[in-house]
């Protein structure tokens, strides 16, 4: 019996990536510029729509870092950040010498709680420190409460840096994630819905801001015949080779979204009759998730003491990868000394939550293997 590894979320090539990469080799465009970089940016701009401009970068983390710089975040400033997220959302705050202020989740989308957000802002202002920016995340592809979060941000005139690293293809009220923030970040890491091997992109509202981001991402080289630099720059630009992979991946993005959503419905159908298991899904038709990762929570009280860790180990025993939800940032050793606002929602989600295999390249046999483990575990 085939017992090969079933990964949580592995790269899924579409077939035409090699064509674009080969063109880069044939024309010797292997540097962090070239036709594929321009083409990939154009593809993303057309896909996202809304008149946005896109700069292709080396990672989503680079996009968040440049976003903070463009929003004027400096040493000593404070930046509000969703606590339940990957550390890449928060690390760039530290790069700038700023202070992260973490905010709890709400139970419907698992994203930043608008009520806790406002409490955090009011309290920081009362302490003489108005936050310089808000980093809101579309967790696992699920759009955050866009209207509520942005209403609070607008009320206090604080820009939003939209972390859409996990949400390419998701949308809220038919507007795509990555177009809501003053600046947004995308990720094309190997485990994302499409990949450029490693890579990311910054999304801006205008060409001037994009041009500034590209300037900073290419070592901030001034316009001169020699190498001249008037400000600190970074080596953050995407290579033409990686962008070629991205161009091929854009051709299968919609297919990948359909396949991820198919895996989500597989889990949703399976767990609908099992009391004590909750599947993260859209709360109404305004929300559309790419379901980059399908995630559940397990209530041990309703399952005779069985925990998410028990299920993780049962899957691991059959060579199937699953993973606990992101450990909240305010519980991480590196961040635990910083301010936190909210209750214990993110904490409880982490204790009871598990991400299940969600790849667009999973086949019927893989689903059957997963189902067999679930049958033994729950029934």
N, C-alpha and C positions, 0 to 999 in steps of 0.2 A: 504493500500500500504506500502511495506517495505521501510522505510526511515532510515535504519541503516547507521552509519557513513561510508563514503568512505574516506579512509585515503590516504595521499600523497604517502606513501611507508611503508607498514607494514610488519612485519616478515612473512615468508612463509615457513612452515615446509614441509619436503619431506616425512617423515614417518619412516626413519630408524635412526633418531637422538637418539631416546630412547634406541635403541639397544646398541649404544656405551656408552651412559650415564649409562645404567644399568650395563654394564661390569665394568665401573669405580666403581660403588657402590659395585658390587659383589666381586671385588678384593681389595676394600678399597683404590684404587688410587684416592684420592680426593684432593691431594696437587698440587702445581704448577710444577708437573713433572709426568711422567707416559706414558703408551703405547699410549694413545690418543694424547698427545702432540707430541710425536715422529711421530705418524702416520699422524697427520694433517700437520705437517711440510713436511713430505715426499710427501703427496698428493699435496701440493702447489708447491713444487719443481718440481714435474713431470708435473704439469699443466703449470707452467710458462716456463719450459724448459730453454734453454740457459745456463745450468750449474750453475744456481743461488743457493744460500743457504738461507733458511728461518728460522727465529726464531719467535715462537709464543709468543705474548705479550698481556698485559691487554687492550691495546687500540692502535689505529692508532696514537694518540697524543704521546704515549710513544715511538712509533717507530720513529717519527720525532725527538723527544728529544734525543734519543740515537743516531740517525743518525747524528745530529749536534755535539754531543760529539765525535763520532768516526771520524768526519771530522775535529776535532780540534778546533771547535768554542769555544771561551772563552770570558770572560768579556771584554768589550771594542771593540770586533770585530764587523764587519757589515755583515749582511746577507740579500741578495736580496730575496724578496718574491713577488709572484703574489698578486696583491691587491684584485682582485675579487676571493674570496675563503672564506671558513669557518675559523673562528678564530683559530681553532686547527692547521692550517698551520703556523700561525704566533706566537702563544703563546709560543712555546718552544724556540723561539729566545730570548724571555724575560727571560725564566727560566735560560738561560745561561749568563744573564747580557749583552747580545749583543744588537746591534741596528738594528731594521728592516728597510730596504730600500724598498719601495713599487714601483711596476711597473704596468703600465696600461695593458689592454687587447687589442687584435686585434679582428676585427669583424667577421672573418671567423670561428674560433673555440671558441671564447670568452676567450681564455687562454692568457698567457703571450705574450706580443708583442715583437718579437725579436729586432725590431728597438729601442724601448724604453729601452729594456734591455741593449743594447750596449751603449746607451746614458748614462744610469745610471752608468754603469761600468766605462766608460771614465771619467765621472764627479767625481765619488768617488775616482778614482785613482789620478785625478788632485788635489784633496783635501787631498791627502796623506793617503787615507784609501782604499786599495784594498779589495773588498768584499771577505769573507772567503768561502762563499757557495751561491748557488742559489737554492731556493725552487720553483720548477715549478709544477703546478697542472693540472691534467686531469679533467677539470670541468664537472660535471654531467655525467662522463663517456666518454666525448669527448677527444680523444688524443690531446695534445698540438702539436705545430709545431716542432716535434722532431728534424728534421735535422737542422732547422734554429737556434733553441735554443741551441742545443749542439755544433753547429759550433761556436757560440759566446762564449760559455763557454770554448771550447777548445782553441780558439784564445787567451783568457786572462788567461788560465790555472786555472779556477775556477771550483771546483766539483759541480755536480748537485745532489740535494736531490729530488728525484722524488716522489711527493705526488700522489700516485695512490689509495688513500682511496676510491674514487668513481668509479674506473675504472677496477676492476677485471673482466677479460673477454674481455675487449677492446683491440684492437691491431692496430699497424701502420705498414704497409707493412709486414703483417703477423707475426710481432714480438709483443709479448704480453706486454701491459703496466705493469709496475712494474719491467721491465728488462732493461730499458734504462739508469737509473741514476747510479751514483757511489754507491749510496744507495737508496733504495725505501721504502715506507711505504704503508701498506694495512690496511683497516679497516673492521671489521665485526660487527659494531654497529647494533642495532636492525633494523634500517631503510635501511641497505645496501643490495646489491643484494643477498648475503648470510650472515648469522649472526651466531655468537657464543654467543648471548645475548649481551655481551660487549666483545670487543677484537680487536686485530690488529696483525700485523706482520711486522717485518723488513726483507727486502730482500737485500742480500749482494752478492758480486761477488765471494767470497771465504769463505772457512770454518773458517779460522783464524779470519776474521772480524765477522762472525756470532758468533763464540765462545766468542769473546770479548763482543758482545752485550748481549749474554745470561748471561755471568759473571756479567756484570753491572746490568742486570735486576733482578738478584737474590741476591741483597744487596752486590755485590762485595766481596763475602766471599772467602778468600784465601784458598788454598789447605793445610789444617791443621786439626788435630783431634779436636781442639777447635775452637771457633768462633774468627777468626782473620781477620782484614780488613785493607788494605793498601791504599785504595782509596774509595771515596764516591760511594755508590751503590744505587739502587732503587728497589722498590717492583713492578716490571713491568712484571713478567712472567705470562703467561696464565695458568689457572688451567686445570687439566685433565678432569674435568667435562665440562667446556666450549669447550675444544678441541674436546670432544666427539660430541657435537652439530655440531661443524665445520666439522667433518668427514662425518656426515650424510648429511650436506648441500652441501659438495663437490660433492656428488652423483647426486644432482639436479641442479648444477650450470649452465650447458649448457642449460637445460630446462628453467631455470629462465631467462637467457639471451634472448632466443627466445621469451619468453612471454613479457619481457620488450620491446623488439624491435617491437613486434606486437602492443603493446599500442602506441609506437611512430608512427607506420604507420597509426594507427587509427586517430591520431591527424593530421598527415601530409596530409592524404586524406581529412579529414574534412576541413582543413583550406586552401587547395589549391585554392579554389574559392573565398576566402575572402580577399580582398585587405586591407592591413594595419596590417595583422598578419603574423609574420615570425616565422617559426619553426626551432629551432637549429637542423641541420642535417649535415651529413658528406659532406665535400666539394668535395671529389673525392673518387675513389675506394681504395686509399692508406689508408684511415681512416675507422676504424670499431669501432663504439661505442656500448657499452652494453646498452646505453640509460637508465642508472640507473634512472635518472629523465628526463622526457620530458619537455622541456622549450620553451616558446614562448615570443616574444615581441609584444606589441600592439602600433600602431601609432595613437594617438588620432586625429591627423589632418585628417586621412583618415577614421575615424570611428565616425564622428559627435561628437567628444569630449569624447567618451567613453575611459576609462582608464583601466589599468591592475587592479587597486584597485576596480573599479566598477565590473569587472569580478570576482575578488576574493570574494567580498561581495555577488554577485549573487550566486556563488557556495556555499558559507557558508550558505546562506539562505536555501539551500536544503541539508544541512548536508554533504557537500562535501569539503574536505580539499584541499586547494592549498596554495602556499606560494610565496612571492616575491623572486627574485633571491638574492643570497648573497649580503649583503651590503658591498661594498668595504672596505677593511681594512683602507685605508687612510682617510675614512670618519668616522671611529669609534672613539668615544671619547677617548678611551685608546691609540689609535695609531695616532691621527690626527696631532701630533707635529713632527712626523718623516718624513724623506725625501720621496718624491713621484715624479716619472718620468712618463710623458705621457700626454695625452690630457684628454678628458672626456668620453672616450668610456665605461669604466667600470661604471662610474657614470650614463650615459644614459641608459645602459643596466639595471641597478638596478631600475631606475625610471620607465621603461616601461616593465620590464620582469616579468614573472610569471611561476612557476613550477606547472605542472598539475598532477593529480593522475596518478601514473606510476607503481603501484605494479604488481608483477608477479601473484598475487592471485586475481586480478580483473576479474570478469566474464562478460558475455554478458549483463546481467541486469545492472551491474554497468556502462558499456559503454553507455547503453541506457539512464540511468539517467543523465550522464554527457552530452551526446548529446542533451538531451531535454533542459538543462540549456543553452547550447551554442546556440541552435536554437532560443530560446527566446531572448537571449542577442544580437546576431548578426543579426537576420533576422526579 
